[in-house]
Amino acid sequence: MSAADDEKPGVLAGRRALVTGGAQGIGLAIARALTGGGARVTVLDNGASIDGREQDDAVLKQAASVLGEGARVLDVDVSDRDAVRAAVDMAAGDMGGLDIVINNAAILRDGFLFKLDPADWDAVIATNLSAAFYVLSAASPHLRAAAKADPRYDAGRIVNIVSSAGFFGNFGQAAYASAKAGLMGLTRVAALDMARSGTTANAIAPFGATRVTESIRPANDAQAAYKEQALGIDAAHVGRFAAWLCSSAAGDVTGQLFGVRGRELFLFSQPRPAARAVAPEGGWTAAALNDLFAGEFRESLTDNQTDLEYFNTPPVI
Ligand SMILES: NC(=O)c1ccc[n+]([C@@H]2O[C@H](COP(=O)([O-])OP(=O)(O)OC[C@H]3O[C@@H](n4cnc5c(N)ncnc54)[C@H](O)[C@@H]3O)[C@@H](O)[C@H]2O)c1
């Protein structure tokens, strides 16, 4: 299959999609792949700065012109639940329904646990996690309506953009990693709750050169090398895979966690018990736990590598 097969007009013809944070970066790459496949797309974006403190609506105009006729860009703050509901209903009304929801909008406010301002925690959780719930809460009745109208409906698709920081952890990313881990939980529940409505839900941990990559200030040589490599990763690869997940071919792929790093595609395992032990009659004693952690459990402990350490190999670009 050539790289552009899933983008050829027709694969997503007639599908109606919503992309949050689709005005730039990875969200724009996804919106482009969806319109390239023939879907109609509504982008919800407020032109936020990386930390979400400022807005620039020139970004929205630029996205509208890049995406062209198959798309509409709405100026919406996805952390505002009422604004989200109004925008989702309007988008579904305009497009005649909804099939695809991509939760991609996110901001970054890093700070070590012992320094992070609780207001920054709230802003990150609101934008990177609660917003995805607001969008799904408003969009899922539209997805279910499509399934009610046609019992053979199987075109519903939810793709949540997470981050490897959410399951590896990363220094100073308490809020960001917690929000992304929460979004993974939301993905699993969406896969279950929406299964009967012909809708799949999957998560992608992306890697792609965006303004966020450009903003990395390396603290050492290893980080400088990481940044250099990361700047070469085209976000279009994430767009192509997301578009494939939204196609009919992926109708039985749900509840999964993927990674896309340039031409590399990862399927991640998800936590399941790695070891099991049963307490002696009467419950655990310190001695019994000491034995367990000196033996079987010791061998199964997860290391504490960060995602930057794990993915320090050169990307295939
Ligand atoms: N770039 C990477 O390598 C990378 C790595 C891991 C995860 N991610 C994830 O991929 C997604 C996109 O990242 P990116 O690098 O393209 O980021 P980006 O900052 O370039 O783009 C984010 C988009 O979200 C929008 N947005 C932010 N807050 C919003 C709000 N309240 N309402 C509406 N729109 C809002 C911004 O305006 C922007 O268009 C994010 O979820 C991010 O966490 C990216």
The ligand as an ORCA input file, in Angstrom:
! r2SCAN-3c Opt
* xyz 0 1
  N       4.106     17.124     19.077
  C       4.372     15.980     19.653
  O       5.417     15.350     19.386
  C       3.413     15.393     20.647
  C       3.883     14.383     21.513
  C       2.978     13.809     22.398
  C       1.651     14.212     22.404
  N       1.243     15.206     21.575
  C      -0.173     15.577     21.605
  O      -0.632     15.822     20.282
  C      -1.635     16.840     20.298
  C      -1.258     17.982     19.382
  O       0.006     18.477     19.777
  P       0.788     19.578     18.918
  O       2.231     19.334     19.137
  O       0.231     19.627     17.533
  O       0.373     20.895     19.733
  P       0.095     22.416     19.248
  O       0.242     23.258     20.471
  O       0.923     22.747     18.054
  O      -1.432     22.367     18.793
  C      -2.461     22.268     19.753
  C      -3.716     22.860     19.165
  O      -4.730     22.797     20.183
  C      -5.379     24.063     20.238
  N      -5.931     24.310     21.571
  C      -5.249     24.420     22.743
  N      -6.095     24.727     23.741
  C      -7.340     24.804     23.200
  C      -8.624     25.089     23.723
  N      -8.823     25.374     25.026
  N      -9.665     25.082     22.872
  C      -9.509     24.812     21.574
  N      -8.308     24.536     21.007
  C      -7.239     24.536     21.824
  C      -4.298     25.074     19.881
  O      -4.862     26.296     19.435
  C      -3.557     24.325     18.761
  O      -4.128     24.563     17.508
  C      -1.779     17.245     21.752
  O      -2.820     16.493     22.339
  C      -0.452     16.863     22.366
  O      -0.537     16.645     23.754
  C       2.098     15.814     20.723
*
